[in-house]
Amino acid sequence: MSSAVAKTAGGAGALPTPPAAPRKSVTGTRLWVAVLFLLPALVLLGALVVYPIGYSVWRSLFDASGSGFVGLDNYAEIFTDDATLVAVRNTAIWVAVAPALVTALGLIFAVLTERVRWGTAFKLIVFMPMAISMLAAGIIFRLVYEQDPDQGVANAVVTSVHDVFADESVYPKARPNAQVSDLRPSGGGSFTTEGAVRAGTPALLPLVGIAPNRLPGDPEDAKAPTGNGVTGTVWLDFRLGGGGEKGAVDRGEKALEGVKVEAVKDGKVVATATSGADGTFRLPESADGARLRLPGSNFAAPYNGIDWLGPTLVTPAVIGSYVWMWAGFAMVLIAAGLAGVDRNLLEAARVDGANEWQVFRRITVPLLAPVLVVVLVTLMINVMKIFDLVYIIAPQPTQDEANVLALQLYLASYGGGGDFGLGSAIGVVLLLLVLPVMWVNIRRLRKERQR
């Protein structure tokens, strides 16, 4: 027995050791097979990602021509050049504002659409801008933000609301003819007569500067004032075809209806009147001996809305177009996460007396936190590369105010600068800014995998 055991343990008659099994991956596939299938992807990854990153780092250490080594001078220029500093500031604004705003809107839309019957249709409408390219969206919003209210939708809405609460000027381009009228500029766009008005002596206030065929509505012919008291006429002292006497109410000359006339004594307004359909007006007896003033409100230029693409608002305006495009993306992802929330938890909170706001804040949002982080991180990476919208929407005079790092990279390299060293340095800085966000995302994925 003992000899048999000895032979079995290590003697000449010992059983041969079985050959090692081929190494396999976790999925059961042989390692060389997995490497073989991954090789094309690894080659493409190296050619399209690793090599460009390495070349950009190397190129950023040379001057514009690529022949002179400058070390870190290109990186120093990024933080000393005014245009690049504006781009860094605007990129920080984008990262701080746009992802949070899009995520918040997506959360609100996802929660509210669960409570309406037409929620699916609403989600489809909100998500549709994702099917539009950045180029097309930029062209759309360049028209939306057009300054002219007749073309720009944004200013058409703003001017419509403004005109509801504020009176529109009657004749914005009208002005007195200094040769035949004693009306003179008196500050603030108003005009005041040099002489005082007297009862029984009509006050003639001729205006020019408007074509008769451009008067609003269907104006009547002007008439000379009649009757006693302080009276007068405001009219357009010009008619098509010419003719007539300057400073006199001639046949065929049009009345200016709705012009406000003030009687001023010692700097105070003692009476007011408004010209009628025939241009005539009548003031009370207290106006006798006063000077007549046509306030600037009669001639002020019409309100044209907000300068959306001006230096002050161009960045918020472009961010608004980005929110319009990506709110649907956030809504769909958050709605998918919301579908997996245990409804029993929500009902239990309501049974315990929580109102809808408390349920949303203390139950729904914490349960959706992983999804919200995914959306937020994805959008943060996306806005660091924003280029198309800024380049297309911001007009040339204010493009410097809306500049971001991706656009500055293009301008430095291809937009007339021709400095590929500086452009490569900006690209490396963008990569370094994205890396922390990617690291946070990878850590989050690892934690979720361990669960």
C-alpha positions in Angstrom: 0.0 0.0 0.0 2.7 2.5 1.0 4.8 1.7 -2.1 1.8 2.2 -4.3 1.2 5.6 -2.7 4.8 6.5 -3.1 4.7 5.6 -6.8 1.6 7.6 -7.2 3.0 10.6 -5.3 6.2 11.1 -7.2 7.8 7.8 -8.3 8.3 6.5 -11.8 4.8 5.4 -12.0 3.3 8.8 -11.1 0.5 10.1 -13.2 1.5 12.7 -15.8 0.4 16.4 -15.0 -2.4 17.5 -17.3 -1.5 20.4 -19.7 -2.6 23.9 -18.7 -5.8 25.0 -20.2 -5.6 27.9 -22.7 -6.1 31.2 -20.9 -9.6 32.5 -21.3 -11.2 35.9 -20.6 -14.0 36.4 -18.2 -16.6 35.7 -20.9 -15.0 32.4 -21.7 -13.2 33.5 -24.9 -9.6 32.7 -25.5 -7.4 35.8 -24.9 -5.7 35.7 -28.3 -9.1 35.6 -30.0 -10.3 38.6 -28.0 -7.1 40.5 -28.8 -7.5 39.7 -32.5 -11.0 41.1 -32.6 -10.1 44.1 -30.6 -7.0 44.9 -32.7 -8.8 46.9 -35.4 -10.6 49.0 -32.8 -7.3 49.5 -30.9 -5.6 50.6 -34.2 -8.3 53.1 -34.9 -8.3 54.3 -31.4 -4.6 54.9 -31.5 -4.8 56.6 -34.9 -7.8 58.8 -34.2 -7.4 59.5 -30.5 -4.0 58.7 -29.0 -1.8 59.9 -31.9 -3.7 63.3 -32.3 -3.5 63.9 -28.5 0.3 63.2 -28.5 0.9 65.3 -31.6 -1.1 68.2 -30.2 1.0 68.1 -27.0 4.2 68.0 -29.0 3.0 70.8 -31.4 2.0 73.0 -28.6 5.6 73.4 -27.6 6.6 75.0 -30.9 5.9 78.4 -32.5 3.4 79.2 -35.2 5.6 77.9 -38.0 6.5 74.7 -36.1 10.2 75.3 -36.5 11.1 77.0 -33.3 10.8 75.4 -29.9 9.1 77.8 -27.4 8.4 75.5 -24.5 5.4 76.6 -22.4 5.2 80.1 -24.1 2.0 79.1 -25.9 0.4 78.1 -22.6 1.5 81.4 -21.0 -0.1 83.3 -23.9 -3.5 81.6 -23.2 -3.6 83.3 -19.8 -2.3 86.6 -20.9 -4.0 87.3 -24.2 -7.3 89.2 -23.8 -9.2 87.3 -26.4 -8.3 84.0 -24.9 -9.1 85.1 -21.4 -12.6 86.1 -22.6 -12.9 82.7 -24.1 -11.9 81.1 -20.8 -14.4 83.2 -18.9 -17.2 82.4 -21.3 -16.4 78.7 -21.2 -16.6 78.8 -17.4 -20.0 80.5 -17.7 -21.2 77.8 -20.1 -20.0 75.0 -17.8 -21.7 76.6 -14.7 -25.0 77.6 -16.3 -26.0 75.5 -19.3 -25.7 71.9 -17.9 -27.5 72.9 -14.7 -30.3 74.7 -16.6 -30.8 71.9 -19.1 -30.8 69.3 -16.3 -33.3 71.3 -14.3 -35.7 71.8 -17.2 -35.4 68.1 -18.2 -36.3 67.1 -14.6 -39.3 69.4 -14.5 -40.5 68.2 -17.9 -40.0 64.6 -17.1 -42.0 64.9 -13.8 -44.8 67.0 -15.1 -45.4 65.0 -18.3 -46.2 62.0 -16.2 -49.3 63.8 -14.9 -50.9 64.7 -18.3 -52.5 62.5 -20.9 -50.7 64.1 -23.8 -47.3 63.7 -22.1 -45.9 61.5 -25.0 -46.8 64.1 -27.5 -45.1 66.8 -25.4 -42.0 64.7 -25.0 -41.9 64.2 -28.8 -42.1 68.0 -29.4 -39.4 68.8 -26.8 -37.1 66.1 -28.1 -37.5 67.1 -31.8 -34.8 69.8 -31.7 -32.2 67.0 -31.1 -32.9 66.0 -34.7 -31.7 69.4 -35.9 -28.0 69.9 -36.5 -26.1 72.6 -34.6 -25.6 74.5 -37.9 -29.4 74.5 -38.6 -30.2 75.5 -35.0 -27.7 78.3 -35.2 -29.3 79.7 -38.4 -32.8 79.4 -36.8 -31.8 81.3 -33.7 -29.8 83.9 -35.6 -33.2 84.8 -37.2 -35.0 84.5 -33.9 -32.7 87.1 -32.3 -32.9 89.5 -35.3 -33.1 93.1 -34.0 -35.9 94.1 -36.4 -39.2 93.1 -34.8 -40.6 92.4 -38.3 -38.1 89.6 -38.7 -37.0 88.5 -35.2 -39.5 86.4 -33.3 -38.0 87.3 -29.9 -38.2 91.1 -30.5 -41.7 90.7 -32.0 -42.9 89.2 -28.8 -41.0 91.8 -26.6 -42.3 94.8 -28.6 -45.9 93.4 -28.6 -45.8 93.2 -24.8 -44.1 96.6 -24.5 -46.7 98.3 -26.7 -49.5 97.0 -24.5 -48.1 99.0 -21.5 -46.5 101.9 -23.2 -47.8 104.4 -25.8 -46.1 104.2 -29.1 -44.8 107.4 -30.6 -47.1 108.9 -33.2 -44.8 110.2 -35.9 -41.2 109.1 -35.0 -39.5 110.9 -38.0 -41.4 114.2 -38.0 -39.7 117.5 -37.4 -40.6 121.2 -37.7 -39.5 123.2 -40.7 -37.3 125.9 -39.1 -37.7 128.2 -42.0 -41.4 128.7 -41.6 -42.1 127.6 -38.0 -41.0 129.1 -34.7 -40.8 125.6 -33.2 -37.3 125.0 -31.9 -35.6 122.0 -30.2 -36.0 122.2 -26.4 -34.3 119.0 -25.2 -35.5 115.4 -24.8 -36.7 115.3 -28.4 -39.3 118.0 -27.8 -40.0 121.2 -29.7 -41.2 124.5 -28.2 -42.4 127.7 -29.9 -40.3 130.8 -29.4 -43.4 133.0 -29.1 -46.4 132.8 -26.8 -49.8 131.8 -28.1 -52.8 134.2 -27.9 -56.5 133.6 -27.8 -58.0 134.4 -31.2 -54.7 134.0 -33.0 -54.5 130.5 -34.5 -51.2 128.6 -33.7 -49.9 126.9 -36.8 -47.5 124.0 -36.1 -46.3 122.6 -39.5 -44.2 119.5 -39.5 -42.2 117.8 -42.2 -40.0 114.7 -42.5 -42.7 112.1 -43.3 -43.9 111.1 -46.8 -47.6 111.7 -47.1 -48.1 108.1 -48.3 -46.3 106.7 -45.2 -48.7 108.3 -42.6 -50.4 105.7 -40.4 -54.0 104.9 -41.1 -56.1 107.0 -43.6 -55.4 110.6 -42.6 -57.8 113.4 -43.4 -57.0 116.7 -45.0 -55.8 119.3 -42.6 -58.0 122.3 -41.7 -57.2 125.7 -40.4 -58.4 126.3 -36.8 -61.7 128.1 -36.3 -63.4 129.7 -33.4 -62.3 131.8 -30.5 -59.9 130.8 -27.7 -56.5 129.2 -28.0 -56.6 127.0 -31.1 -54.2 125.7 -33.6 -53.4 123.0 -36.3 -50.7 120.3 -36.5 -50.3 119.1 -40.1 -47.8 117.8 -42.6 -46.7 120.8 -44.5 -46.0 118.9 -47.7 -48.0 117.1 -50.4 -47.2 114.8 -53.2 -46.4 116.8 -56.4 -45.4 119.8 -54.4 -47.0 123.3 -54.6 -48.7 125.3 -52.0 -47.4 127.9 -49.5 -45.0 126.8 -46.8 -46.3 127.4 -43.3 -49.9 127.7 -44.5 -52.6 125.0 -44.4 -53.0 124.2 -48.2 -55.6 122.0 -49.8 -54.5 118.4 -50.0 -52.0 118.6 -47.1 -52.6 115.8 -44.5 -53.5 116.3 -40.9 -51.4 114.8 -38.1 -53.9 113.2 -35.7 -53.0 112.4 -32.1 -50.1 114.8 -31.6 -49.9 115.9 -28.0 -49.6 119.7 -27.4 -48.6 121.2 -24.1 -49.0 124.8 -23.0 -46.0 125.8 -20.9 -45.7 128.9 -18.6 -42.6 129.5 -16.4 -41.4 125.9 -17.1 -44.7 124.3 -15.9 -47.4 122.7 -18.1 -50.6 124.5 -17.5 -52.8 122.8 -20.2 -52.6 119.9 -22.7 -54.5 119.0 -25.8 -54.3 116.4 -28.6 -54.8 117.1 -32.3 -58.0 115.7 -33.8 -58.6 113.9 -37.1 -58.3 117.2 -39.0 -55.2 118.3 -37.1 -56.9 121.0 -35.1 -56.6 121.3 -31.3 -58.1 123.6 -28.7 -56.6 124.6 -25.3 -58.4 126.1 -22.3 -58.2 129.9 -21.5 -55.4 129.2 -19.0 -53.1 128.6 -22.0 -53.4 132.2 -23.1 -49.9 133.7 -23.1 -48.1 130.3 -22.8 -45.6 128.8 -25.2 -46.6 125.6 -27.0 -44.5 122.5 -26.7 -44.7 119.2 -28.7 -43.3 116.6 -26.3 -40.6 114.2 -27.4 -43.0 111.3 -27.0 -44.6 112.4 -30.3 -41.3 111.9 -32.2 -39.5 109.2 -30.3 -38.3 106.3 -32.4 -40.5 103.2 -32.0 -39.4 100.5 -29.5 -37.4 97.9 -31.4 -37.0 95.4 -28.5 -33.9 94.0 -26.9 -30.4 93.8 -28.5 -30.2 90.1 -27.9 -26.9 89.8 -29.9 -25.3 92.8 -28.4 -22.1 92.6 -26.2 -24.1 92.2 -23.0 -26.6 89.5 -23.9 -25.0 87.6 -26.7 -23.7 84.8 -24.4 -27.0 84.2 -22.5 -28.8 84.3 -25.9 -26.6 81.6 -27.3 -27.0 79.5 -24.1 -30.8 79.9 -24.6 -30.5 78.2 -28.0 -28.4 75.4 -26.5 -31.1 74.8 -23.8 -33.7 74.6 -26.5 -31.8 71.9 -28.3 -30.7 69.7 -25.3 -33.6 70.0 -22.9 -35.3 67.1 -24.8 -32.1 64.9 -24.3 -32.2 65.5 -20.5 -35.9 65.0 -20.3 -35.8 61.6 -22.1 -32.9 60.2 -19.9 -34.5 61.5 -16.7 -37.9 60.1 -17.7 -36.3 56.7 -18.3 -34.8 56.8 -14.7 -38.2 58.0 -13.3 -39.9 55.0 -14.9 -37.8 52.8 -12.7 -38.6 54.6 -9.4 -40.6 52.4 -6.9 -44.0 54.1 -6.8 -44.7 52.5 -3.4 -42.2 54.9 -1.9 -44.0 57.9 -3.4 -47.4 56.7 -2.2 -46.0 55.9 1.3 -44.7 59.5 1.5 -48.1 60.9 0.5 -49.9 58.6 3.0 -47.6 60.0 5.7 -48.8 63.5 4.9 -46.1 64.8 2.6 -47.3 67.3 -0.1 -46.2 67.0 -3.7 -43.3 69.4 -3.3 -41.9 67.4 -0.4 -42.3 64.2 -2.3 -40.5 65.7 -5.3 -37.7 67.2 -3.2 -37.1 64.4 -0.6 -38.1 61.3 -2.5 -38.0 61.8 -6.3 -34.9 63.9 -6.6 -32.7 61.7 -4.3 -33.8 58.5 -6.2 -33.0 60.2 -9.5 -29.6 61.4 -8.3 -27.6 58.8 -10.3 -29.4 59.7 -13.5 -29.1 63.5 -12.9 -25.4 63.1 -12.4 -25.1 61.2 -15.7 -27.0 64.0 -17.5 -25.1 66.7 -15.8 -21.6 65.2 -16.5 -22.5 64.5 -20.1 -23.6 68.0 -20.7 -20.6 69.5 -19.0 -18.3 67.6 -21.4 -20.5 68.7 -24.3 -20.5 72.4 -23.5 -16.7 72.5 -23.2 -16.6 71.6 -26.9 -19.4 74.1 -27.9 -18.4 75.8 -31.2 -21.1 75.8 -33.9 -23.8 77.8 -32.1 -21.4 80.6 -31.0 -19.8 80.8 -34.4 -23.1 81.0 -36.3 -25.4 83.0 -33.9 -23.0 85.7 -32.7 -22.5 88.4 -35.3 -19.0 89.5 -36.2 -19.0 92.7 -34.1 -19.9 90.8 -30.9 -18.3 87.5 -31.6 -15.3 88.4 -29.5 -17.7 88.9 -26.5 -19.2 85.5 -27.0 -15.9 83.7 -27.7 -15.3 80.3 -26.1 -12.2 78.1 -26.0 -13.3 75.8 -28.9 -14.0 78.8 -31.1 -10.7 80.5 -30.0 -8.9 77.3 -31.0 -10.4 77.5 -34.5 -9.7 81.3 -34.8 -6.1 80.9 -33.6 -5.4 78.0 -36.0 -7.6 78.6 -39.1 -9.5 81.9 -38.7 -6.7 84.1 -39.9 -4.3 83.6 -37.1 -2.5 80.6 -38.5 -0.8 79.9 -35.2 -1.1 76.1 -34.8 1.2 76.2 -31.8 -1.3 78.3 -29.8 -4.2 76.3 -31.2 -2.7 73.1 -30.1 -2.1 74.6 -26.6 -5.7 75.5 -26.4 -6.7 72.0 -27.4 -4.5 70.5 -24.7 -6.0 72.9 -22.1 -9.5 71.8 -23.2 -8.4 68.1 -22.7 -7.1 68.9 -19.3 -10.4 70.6 -18.4 -12.4 67.6 -19.5 -10.2 65.0 -17.7 -11.5 65.8 -14.2 -15.1 65.4 -15.4 -14.3 62.1 -17.1 -12.5 60.9 -13.9 -15.6 61.7 -11.8 -17.7 59.8 -14.4 -15.4 56.8 -14.4 -15.4 56.6 -10.6 -19.2 56.8 -10.6 -19.4 53.9 -13.1 -17.0 51.8 -11.0 -19.1 52.3 -7.8 -22.3 51.3 -9.7 -20.6 48.2 -11.0 -19.5 47.2 -7.5 -23.1 47.3 -6.4 
